[in-house]
Amino acid sequence: MAKRSAGTLDRTITIQRFTSTINEFNEQIQAWADFITIRAARRDVSDGEKYAAGQVGSSLSSRFVVRSSAKARTITPTDRLVHDGASYAIHGVKEADEGRRRFIEISAAKDGD
């Protein structure tokens, strides 16, 4: 991706973590909970269609770049990313090329179905 500045982070994304709690009936409740909402840049890197069992499906792979922070550095593929009402599975998280601890690049994909 090109050189980053605060102005190029023109999207808002939410990272969610899978949580497990106990309700008042001592039942385990598992759900996705918002962990951090941050500004990001998005670049779509590939899309595709798949055919299986007579069904057609599609997917979109994107890269999101966010400012590095203590919370952002804890993002892992066990989390998920939400953007424009769609959930993306996180496939990878790495330090971006723009300098040490400045930005983090998140590779993620969503199904188009």
PEHU-V569580 format. One record per run of one state. SS is the DSSP state (A for helix, B for strand, O for the rest). FROM is the first residue (numbers start at 0). LEN is the number of residues. If there is no record, write none. Layout:
BEGIN
{{SS;FROM;LEN} {SS;FROM;LEN}}
END
This chain:
BEGIN
{{O;0;5} {A;5;3} {O;8;2} {B;10;12} {O;22;5} {B;27;25} {O;52;2} {B;54;13} {O;67;4} {A;71;3} {O;74;5} {B;79;4} {O;83;2} {B;85;10} {O;95;7} {B;102;9} {O;111;2}}
END
